[in-house]
Amino acid sequence: MEPFGRGHRIAVGLHAVPIQSPVTDARAAPPSAYSATIYRDPYRSSGSVDLDRLGGFALITETRVVHLQKGDNWLRFEGVADGIEPESAIVTGLNDAIVEKNRDAAGLSPSALVAAAVGKTLVLARTNPKSGRVERVPGTILSDAEGGVIFRSDEGIEALRCSGSPETLTFEGTQGLRAHPTLSVRVRAQRELTSTATLSYLSHDFDWAADYTATLSQDGRSMDLGAWVTLANGNGPDFPKPAPRWSPAG
């Protein structure tokens, strides 16, 4: 092998690397129309609905207005049922390619706030038992420890809620949490557009049951039949207005 030195040339291959375009965050408007077809628990033979164990499901359809920018968009449908199966979601009316679908699992709750803040710098405000004044201590959450919070500051490592003094954490800048169950759909739009989209999906934690009464006429030749239908929804949020159209099935 000849030594590489003066007078030698080396060929270098150059490849074009595509530049990733930014993804626009878009939020769909609240539903303008809403319907749900509820299927009963297939393993419940008879009897009343058990509100603690709802084994049925529902096919939910929403109509919403959406606005997309040209390029990739994270289109967020806020206020969906929290039992949504993201894989079942179908969005029509956009005429664009859907790249990805996710259910934003991190809902807004005290435990979710702490879990999302692990490893981040926060401010702990607590009352000094001697002076009675509120002190603000910057530090980092090391672990949520299944309900307990391990906090590190310049004063050392401690478990919160053990001092007996009022303590409050500030969560400014903590991202990825949402106040309502949210379905995120990544859409690639060929142009900027405003459109009416239809979202359909399956959700668990529903059930229904019917009770019937029969009143026989005095002559015994006719009968009045009445029914009382119970629809059960085990999902957290109330359904938005306008009132949905319910249809028991199965």
C-alpha positions in Angstrom: 0.0 0.0 0.0 1.4 3.4 -1.0 1.7 6.0 1.7 -0.8 8.8 1.6 1.0 12.0 1.1 1.4 15.1 -1.0 0.1 14.8 -4.5 -2.5 12.1 -3.7 -6.2 12.7 -4.2 -9.1 11.3 -2.3 -12.7 10.9 -3.5 -15.4 12.0 -1.1 -19.0 11.0 -1.7 -21.6 13.6 -0.6 -25.2 12.6 0.2 -28.1 15.0 0.5 -29.7 14.8 3.9 -33.3 15.9 4.1 -34.0 18.7 6.5 -36.8 17.9 9.0 -39.5 20.5 8.7 -41.0 21.7 12.0 -44.3 20.1 13.2 -47.2 22.5 13.8 -49.3 22.0 16.9 -53.0 22.1 15.8 -56.1 21.7 18.0 -59.4 20.6 16.7 -62.5 22.6 17.7 -65.0 21.1 20.2 -67.5 18.6 18.7 -70.4 20.2 16.8 -72.1 16.8 16.6 -71.7 13.7 18.7 -73.1 10.1 18.6 -72.4 6.9 20.5 -73.5 3.3 19.9 -73.1 1.4 23.1 -72.5 -2.4 23.1 -73.3 -4.4 26.2 -70.9 -6.5 28.1 -70.8 -9.8 26.2 -69.9 -11.8 29.3 -72.8 -10.4 31.4 -75.7 -12.8 30.9 -78.4 -10.8 32.8 -79.2 -8.6 35.7 -78.3 -5.0 36.3 -75.2 -3.1 35.2 -72.3 -3.3 37.6 -71.0 0.3 37.7 -67.6 -0.9 39.2 -67.0 -3.4 36.3 -68.2 -2.1 33.0 -67.3 -4.6 30.4 -69.0 -3.1 27.3 -67.7 -0.7 24.8 -68.9 2.1 22.5 -68.4 3.3 19.0 -68.2 7.1 19.2 -68.4 9.5 16.3 -67.5 13.2 16.6 -67.7 16.0 14.0 -65.1 18.8 14.5 -63.7 21.7 12.5 -59.9 21.6 12.1 -57.3 24.0 10.7 -54.0 22.7 9.4 -50.9 24.4 8.2 -49.0 23.1 5.2 -46.6 20.3 6.2 -46.7 18.1 9.3 -49.2 18.9 12.0 -49.9 17.3 15.4 -53.7 17.5 15.3 -55.1 17.1 18.9 -58.7 16.1 19.6 -59.2 17.1 23.2 -62.0 15.7 25.3 -62.3 12.3 23.8 -63.4 9.4 26.0 -60.5 8.4 28.3 -61.1 4.7 27.4 -60.3 5.4 23.8 -58.5 2.7 21.8 -56.1 4.9 19.6 -55.5 2.1 17.1 -59.3 2.1 16.2 -59.4 5.9 15.5 -60.5 6.8 12.0 -60.4 10.4 10.8 -62.1 11.3 7.5 -62.6 14.6 5.7 -59.0 15.8 5.7 -57.8 14.3 2.4 -54.3 14.0 3.8 -51.9 11.3 5.0 -52.2 10.3 8.6 -48.7 9.4 9.8 -49.3 8.5 13.4 -52.0 8.2 16.1 -51.5 8.4 19.9 -53.6 8.7 23.0 -51.9 11.3 25.2 -51.8 9.2 28.4 -50.5 11.9 30.8 -53.6 13.4 32.1 -53.5 16.4 34.5 -53.5 15.1 38.1 -51.2 15.5 41.1 -49.5 12.1 40.5 -49.0 12.8 36.8 -47.5 16.3 37.6 -44.9 14.7 39.9 -44.1 11.9 37.5 -43.6 14.3 34.7 -41.3 16.5 36.8 -38.9 13.8 37.9 -35.3 14.9 37.1 -36.4 18.6 36.6 -35.6 21.6 38.7 -38.6 22.9 40.7 -39.2 25.3 43.5 -40.5 24.0 46.9 -42.4 26.5 49.0 -42.8 25.6 52.7 -43.4 27.4 56.0 -40.5 27.7 58.4 -41.9 26.4 61.7 -39.8 28.8 63.8 -40.3 32.1 61.9 -43.7 31.3 60.3 -42.4 32.7 57.0 -42.6 30.9 53.6 -39.3 29.8 52.2 -38.7 29.0 48.6 -36.1 26.2 48.0 -35.0 25.3 44.4 -34.3 21.6 43.9 -34.9 18.5 41.9 -37.4 15.6 42.2 -35.4 12.4 42.2 -38.3 9.9 42.4 -42.0 9.9 42.9 -41.5 6.6 44.9 -45.1 5.3 44.3 -46.8 8.3 46.0 -43.9 9.6 48.1 -41.7 12.3 46.6 -37.9 12.3 47.0 -36.5 15.9 46.7 -32.9 17.0 46.5 -31.7 20.6 47.2 -28.6 22.3 48.5 -29.8 21.2 52.0 -29.6 17.6 51.1 -32.0 14.8 50.1 -35.4 14.4 51.8 -38.8 12.9 51.5 -41.5 15.5 51.2 -44.5 15.6 53.5 -42.4 14.4 56.4 -41.5 17.7 58.0 -45.0 18.4 59.3 -45.0 21.9 57.7 -47.1 22.9 54.7 -45.2 22.3 51.5 -46.1 23.2 47.9 -44.3 22.4 44.7 -44.5 24.7 41.6 -44.6 23.0 38.3 -44.1 25.8 35.9 -42.6 24.6 32.6 -43.8 21.0 33.1 -45.0 19.9 29.6 -46.8 17.0 28.1 -49.8 17.1 30.5 -53.3 17.8 29.4 -56.4 18.6 31.4 -58.6 16.4 29.2 -58.1 13.0 27.5 -56.6 13.8 24.1 -56.0 11.9 20.9 -53.1 13.1 18.9 -53.0 12.5 15.1 -50.0 13.4 13.0 -51.2 14.7 9.6 -49.2 15.7 6.6 -51.1 18.5 4.8 -50.3 19.4 1.2 -51.6 22.9 1.8 -53.1 25.1 4.5 -56.7 24.1 5.0 -59.8 24.4 7.2 -62.1 21.5 7.0 -64.8 19.6 8.9 -63.4 16.3 10.0 -65.2 13.2 11.4 -63.5 11.2 14.2 -64.7 7.7 14.9 -63.2 5.4 17.6 -63.9 2.6 20.0 -63.8 3.2 23.8 -64.2 0.7 26.6 -65.9 1.2 30.1 -69.5 1.3 28.8 -72.5 -0.9 29.3 -76.3 -0.9 29.1 -79.2 -2.9 30.4 -83.0 -2.9 29.9 -85.8 -3.6 32.3 -89.3 -4.4 31.0 -92.8 -4.2 32.4 -95.9 -5.7 31.0 -99.4 -4.6 31.9 -102.2 -7.0 30.8 -105.5 -5.5 29.9 -108.6 -6.4 31.9 -110.0 -8.6 29.1 -106.7 -10.4 28.7 -106.6 -9.8 25.0 -103.9 -7.1 24.9 -100.8 -6.0 26.7 -98.9 -2.8 27.2 -95.1 -3.2 27.2 -92.8 -0.7 28.7 -89.0 -0.5 29.0 -86.5 1.3 31.0 -83.0 1.5 29.5 -79.9 2.2 31.7 -76.8 3.5 29.9 -73.6 3.4 31.9 -70.5 5.4 31.2 -67.4 4.7 33.3 -65.2 7.3 31.6 -64.1 10.3 33.6 -65.2 13.4 31.7 -68.8 14.3 30.9 -69.7 14.3 27.3 -69.7 17.7 25.6 -72.6 19.6 24.4 -74.6 19.3 22.2 -76.1 16.3 23.9 -74.9 13.1 22.1 -77.2 10.7 20.3 -77.2 7.4 22.2 -77.9 4.0 20.6 -77.9 0.8 22.6 -76.8 -2.2 20.6 -75.5 -5.8 21.0 
